[in-house]
Structure formats: structure tokens, C-alpha cells
């Protein structure tokens, strides 16, 4: 089971319920990495440029450990915008692929022996499906439900603050 790193300020704030602090950390990380999570219904040109994700989203993920399944990310009702003026919101599957590539390069090894199926228990690198939906990721991250709820609340507060 993966226990999100409490030494990461965003994780510590989110897990401890210090939501105002978590919002401030999130906004600072967004600015630093040239992206923003927004509930806005802006209609911007779209881009799914993998290089942009590596240059902007991967460092953001490393700083915040903003790890959530594609389905749970969609439930936040947030889109991913770049400061380049483009909508970089990936599909569920593409989100899974982005996270798998990041995790294999910069995060913890995927734990083996967890899950309900032979595939989910296998010793292997991260794959897009691990990050696709709740059913796959919730078996791997300790207290995943409370983590998702905290992220949703943080994003809601962040968007309300402007």
C-alpha cells in the first residue's frame, strides 16, 4: 500500500485538514509550473502535447503528489489550463497514461500483491489503467477515499478564491 509522503507540504496540509494552507500551496505550485485547475467553462483551443505535460504537469505532480484517477479527476469538474492560453485537459485514458509515465519516471514503484485480480496484483510498472478509475487506484493508495475528498474540497476552495 502506498502512503502518500507527509513530507510533501501539499500532502501534509491536505491530509491534516489544513485546507486553506493546501489551497495556498496548490495555487503557488500552479503558478510555478504554468498551469491551473479551473472549474471555468472557458472555451479555449485544446492541446494534448505530451511535451507540455512533461514540462509543466510532471513537475507539478512531483511537487504536490496530486495523484487521482481519471474518473475522480473528472468528478472535480476541473479542467487543466496552461498559462499558454490552451486547454490541456486530458481524457480519462490520457490522464492515466500521463500519470503512469510520470510515476514510472519520478514516483514510487508500483506495489505488487494488491488488488482483486491477477492483473492488479502483478509485479509490473505502472500502466494507464492503474490511474484510470477508482477501482484500480483505491487498492493501491492508503485512505484514497479521504484523499479524493480532500482534493475535491481544495479545488472547490481554490476556484472560489479566484
C-alpha positions as CSV (number, residue, x, y, z in Angstrom):
1,X,0.0,0.0,0.0
2,X,1.3,3.5,-0.9
3,X,1.2,6.0,1.9
4,X,1.4,9.5,0.4
5,X,4.5,11.3,1.6
6,X,3.7,13.5,4.5
7,X,7.0,15.4,3.9
8,X,5.3,16.9,0.8
9,X,3.8,20.1,2.1
10,X,0.6,19.8,-0.1
11,X,0.1,16.2,1.1
12,X,0.6,17.1,4.7
13,X,-1.8,20.1,4.5
14,X,-4.5,18.1,2.6
15,X,-4.2,15.1,4.9
16,X,-4.3,17.1,8.1
17,X,-7.4,19.1,7.0
18,X,-5.5,22.4,6.7
19,X,-7.4,23.2,3.6
20,X,-6.6,26.9,3.4
21,X,-2.9,26.1,3.6
22,X,-3.4,23.4,0.9
23,X,-5.1,25.9,-1.4
24,X,-2.2,28.3,-1.0
25,X,0.3,25.6,-1.7
26,X,-1.7,24.5,-4.8
27,X,-2.0,28.0,-6.2
28,X,1.7,28.6,-5.7
29,X,2.6,25.3,-7.4
30,X,0.2,26.1,-10.3
31,X,1.8,29.5,-10.8
32,X,5.3,28.0,-10.6
33,X,4.6,25.3,-13.2
34,X,2.5,27.3,-15.6
35,X,-0.9,25.6,-15.2
36,X,-4.2,26.0,-13.3
37,X,-7.0,23.7,-12.4
38,X,-10.3,25.6,-13.0
39,X,-14.0,24.9,-12.9
40,X,-14.3,27.6,-15.5
41,X,-16.2,26.8,-18.6
42,X,-13.8,28.7,-20.8
43,X,-13.7,27.6,-24.4
44,X,-10.0,27.6,-25.3
45,X,-8.1,25.9,-28.0
46,X,-7.1,22.4,-26.9
47,X,-3.7,20.8,-26.8
48,X,-2.7,17.3,-25.7
49,X,1.0,17.9,-26.3
50,X,3.0,15.3,-24.3
51,X,6.0,17.6,-24.1
52,X,3.8,20.2,-22.3
53,X,2.7,17.6,-19.8
54,X,6.4,16.6,-19.1
55,X,7.5,20.2,-18.8
56,X,4.5,21.5,-16.7
57,X,2.4,18.8,-15.2
58,X,5.1,16.3,-14.2
59,X,6.9,18.8,-12.0
60,X,3.6,19.9,-10.5
61,X,2.8,16.2,-9.8
62,X,6.2,15.7,-8.2
63,X,5.7,18.7,-6.0
64,X,2.2,18.0,-4.9
65,X,1.6,14.3,-5.4
66,X,-1.8,15.2,-7.0
67,X,-2.4,11.6,-7.7
68,X,-6.1,10.8,-8.5
69,X,-7.8,8.5,-11.0
70,X,-9.1,9.9,-14.3
71,X,-12.7,9.3,-13.2
72,X,-12.1,11.0,-9.8
73,X,-10.3,13.9,-11.6
74,X,-13.3,14.4,-13.8
75,X,-15.6,14.4,-10.7
76,X,-13.8,17.5,-9.5
77,X,-15.3,19.3,-12.5
78,X,-12.0,21.0,-13.1
79,X,-10.2,21.5,-16.4
80,X,-6.5,21.8,-16.8
81,X,-5.4,25.1,-18.4
82,X,-2.0,26.2,-19.3
83,X,-0.7,29.8,-18.9
84,X,-0.1,29.4,-22.6
85,X,-3.9,30.0,-23.1
86,X,-4.7,26.4,-24.0
87,X,-6.9,23.8,-22.5
88,X,-4.7,20.8,-21.6
89,X,-7.5,18.7,-20.0
90,X,-6.7,15.1,-20.9
91,X,-9.3,12.3,-21.3
92,X,-9.5,9.6,-18.6
93,X,-7.2,7.3,-20.6
94,X,-4.7,10.0,-21.5
95,X,-4.7,11.1,-17.8
96,X,-3.9,7.6,-16.9
97,X,-1.1,7.4,-19.4
98,X,0.4,10.7,-18.3
99,X,0.4,9.6,-14.6
100,X,1.8,6.2,-15.5
101,X,4.7,7.7,-17.4
102,X,5.3,10.2,-14.6
103,X,5.1,7.6,-11.9
104,X,7.4,5.2,-13.6
105,X,10.0,8.0,-14.0
106,X,9.6,10.0,-10.8
107,X,7.3,8.4,-8.2
108,X,7.2,5.2,-6.1
109,X,7.4,1.8,-7.7
110,X,4.0,0.2,-8.2
111,X,3.3,-2.2,-5.3
112,X,2.7,-5.8,-6.2
113,X,0.3,-8.2,-4.5
114,X,-2.6,-5.7,-4.0
115,X,-5.9,-5.6,-5.7
116,X,-8.7,-8.0,-6.6
117,X,-7.4,-9.5,-9.9
118,X,-4.2,-11.3,-11.1
119,X,-3.5,-8.2,-13.3
120,X,-3.8,-5.8,-10.4
121,X,-1.6,-7.9,-8.1
122,X,1.1,-8.5,-10.7
123,X,4.6,-7.1,-10.2
124,X,5.0,-4.6,-13.1
125,X,5.5,-1.0,-14.0
126,X,2.6,1.5,-13.7
127,X,0.2,1.4,-16.6
128,X,-2.5,3.8,-17.7
129,X,-5.2,1.6,-16.4
130,X,-3.8,1.9,-12.8
131,X,-4.8,5.6,-12.9
132,X,-8.0,5.2,-15.0
133,X,-10.6,4.7,-12.4
134,X,-11.3,4.5,-8.7
135,X,-11.5,0.7,-8.7
136,X,-7.8,0.3,-9.7
137,X,-6.2,3.1,-7.7
138,X,-8.1,2.8,-4.5
139,X,-6.5,-0.6,-3.8
140,X,-3.0,1.0,-4.0
141,X,-3.2,4.3,-2.1
142,X,-3.9,4.2,1.6
143,X,-7.0,6.2,2.6
144,X,-7.6,7.0,-1.1
145,X,-11.3,8.0,-0.4
146,X,-10.3,10.7,2.1
147,X,-7.5,11.9,-0.3
148,X,-10.0,12.3,-3.1
149,X,-12.5,14.2,-0.9
150,X,-9.7,16.5,0.3
151,X,-8.6,17.2,-3.3
152,X,-12.2,18.0,-4.4
153,X,-12.6,20.4,-1.5
154,X,-9.2,22.0,-2.1
155,X,-10.1,22.6,-5.8
156,X,-13.5,23.9,-4.9
157,X,-12.0,26.4,-2.4
158,X,-9.2,27.3,-4.8
159,X,-11.7,28.1,-7.6
160,X,-13.9,30.1,-5.2
161,X,-10.9,32.2,-4.1
162,X,-10.2,33.0,-7.8
